[in-house]
């Protein structure tokens, strides 16, 4: 059970990093050079509830 949980956690972290890369690339940056403000904006956006359009895109 613990190994499966760890694998799921790593998968989720990987997806979060891919989402952050995409967000920052759209803002003209990347994870290595992003400003604190850009990372905070991405985190705020990621934490916001999904709109119905966004939820449909992920389905």
C-alpha positions as CSV (number, residue, x, y, z in Angstrom):
1,X,0.0,0.0,0.0
2,X,2.8,2.5,0.9
3,X,4.6,1.9,-2.3
4,X,1.5,2.4,-4.3
5,X,0.9,5.6,-2.4
6,X,4.4,6.8,-3.0
7,X,4.1,6.0,-6.7
8,X,0.8,8.0,-6.9
9,X,2.4,10.9,-5.1
10,X,5.4,11.0,-7.5
11,X,3.0,10.8,-10.4
12,X,1.0,13.7,-9.0
13,X,4.2,15.8,-8.4
14,X,5.3,15.0,-11.9
15,X,2.0,16.3,-13.4
16,X,2.2,19.4,-11.2
17,X,5.7,20.1,-12.5
18,X,4.5,19.6,-16.1
19,X,1.6,22.0,-15.5
20,X,4.0,24.5,-14.0
21,X,6.4,24.2,-17.0
22,X,3.5,24.8,-19.4
23,X,2.2,27.8,-17.4
24,X,5.6,29.4,-17.1
25,X,6.4,28.7,-20.8
26,X,3.2,30.6,-21.7
27,X,4.5,33.5,-19.7
28,X,7.9,33.4,-21.5
29,X,9.9,31.6,-18.7
30,X,10.8,28.3,-17.3
31,X,11.3,26.6,-14.0
32,X,15.0,27.4,-13.9
33,X,14.7,31.2,-14.5
34,X,11.2,32.0,-13.2
35,X,10.8,34.9,-10.8
36,X,9.2,34.4,-7.4
37,X,6.2,36.3,-8.7
38,X,5.8,34.0,-11.6
39,X,5.9,30.9,-9.5
40,X,3.5,32.5,-7.0
41,X,1.1,33.3,-9.8
42,X,1.3,29.8,-11.1
43,X,0.6,28.4,-7.7
44,X,-2.3,30.7,-7.2
45,X,-3.7,29.8,-10.6
46,X,-3.2,26.1,-9.9
47,X,-5.0,26.3,-6.6
48,X,-8.0,28.1,-8.0
49,X,-11.1,26.0,-8.6
50,X,-11.4,24.8,-12.2
51,X,-14.1,26.4,-14.4
52,X,-16.5,24.1,-16.2
53,X,-14.5,24.6,-19.4
54,X,-11.2,23.6,-17.7
55,X,-12.9,20.6,-16.1
56,X,-14.2,19.5,-19.5
57,X,-10.7,19.9,-21.0
58,X,-9.3,17.5,-18.4
59,X,-12.0,14.9,-18.9
